[in-house]
Amino acid sequence: MAKRTYGHEYGFATRAVHTGNDVDGESGALRRPITMANSYELPYDPTSVSWSTPGGNLYTRNGGTNQGYLQEKIASLENGEDCVVLASGVAALSGLFFALLQQGDHVVFSSVTYIACYRLLNELFNGKFGVETTIVDTTDPENVRKAMRPNTKLVHIETPGNPTLMVSDIAEIAKIAHEGGALLSVDNTFASPYCQRPIDLGADFVIESLTKYINGHGDSMGGAIIGRKEHLDVIRAQSQINLGGAISPFNAWLIMRGASTLPLRMRQHNESALKIARYLEANEKISFVAYPGLESDPGHAVACKQMEHGFGGVMAFGLKGSHDDHCKFVSKLKVITNAVSLGHDESLIVFLGENDERQYLYPEKFHNGFFRFSVGLEDAEDLIADIQQALDQI
């Protein structure tokens, strides 16, 4: 049976279901199986094989069947030419930076990013490898323009940003980066490709923590880099094979399974999050709410321009209360779970206190501690009732 392909003539939901999947040639199963092998049969004369060649069925660190299926799906959903999937979102970030940057290169990056990205660019790459880095508030593209240097190789932004939900204009920053001879990478984890596709807006690379929305079930880890094949071939050879950040076949299979329902899940996340954000904004015990779907949010206009199908399921908010009030509030929740991560089927909340080392990079309203809240797939009315009963006890 010929392999079925699903190109861009099909809609997002159709590609989410079908791309990368096919009838198994051996068993006739309608789902491709998990190939739990770390090695594959060699040709008659193996002396011609390069052990560092990416792709092909040689050794699973070089590339495996389940990894290949997932790469096909993610590239399609992001409207990208090619994709590399790795063991985690942080493996994807470090894999991109390691393959792309050289000693003496300069990177401009968002003041609000995932903590591991902040560590990589603010401490490790400059301290260990001599890569120059500049942190700017990328909500104003002019800050990026002013930070550009002749040796700027990469601009890296995260939008919406973790954990303050700051929004950066991808199209405008792409123009600035390209005018300066640099490349643009965008961490799209908070939005997912359902809500936002940075490559369509001019980005050269998209990073996704597949652990989050694309998997959507809180049971596996993975990361993806999407971009042009000429760049991703280098990333495969250097960061996948020689750094060894390969994804396991089982995790790749689980994420394939989860991605099929991404459009349906994101609709629910988006709808519930907006309803809850509006409830919180009107609550007298809440000091602030940061969510780009709110008309009052400073990033709302840009978000409306580039987030086509909703604003995601993550928000931040604070209480008009003490540090202990924040902790007590979380302890009284019955439906919402006190845990890190996001994009799961269940709602997750984490209290980020006043001692965050990056506090100086956040707007002042975040300085007294706040919550990052990932809205799950429960009934929005039950989540609102859970929040209200916890607030009533403070």
Summary of the structure (lengths in Angstrom):
residues: 394
radius of gyration: 21.4
end to end distance: 63.3
largest distance: 73.9
contacts: 1387
relative contact order: 0.13
helix: 39%
strand: 16%
